[in-house]
Amino acid sequence: MLSRFQDIWLPRILFYATLAMAAFLIVLVVAAPFLVRLRHDALLDLFADDVAVRRTALGAAIGLVVTAYLCFRPKPKAQEPSAEA
């Protein structure tokens, strides 16, 4: 049971969690200028106004996507051998 968790579920969970973090960063960069009008928060102000923070967040999101695909990609299912003959 533990072997199956380590081989199948853990990489899948880490893969999707890493992609979710990247998506959150991208949504935060895109939505911050609109959300700052509703609620004035120091973090939202930083993401809405500072270009360097926005570019760094987008770069980090790209890095997280690459990390997810290189390190945590779930293994493909093994194909059964075909019986020819």
Summary of the structure (lengths in Angstrom):
residues: 85
radius of gyration: 19.4
end to end distance: 36.3
largest distance: 71.5
contacts: 192
relative contact order: 0.17
helix: 78%
strand: 0%
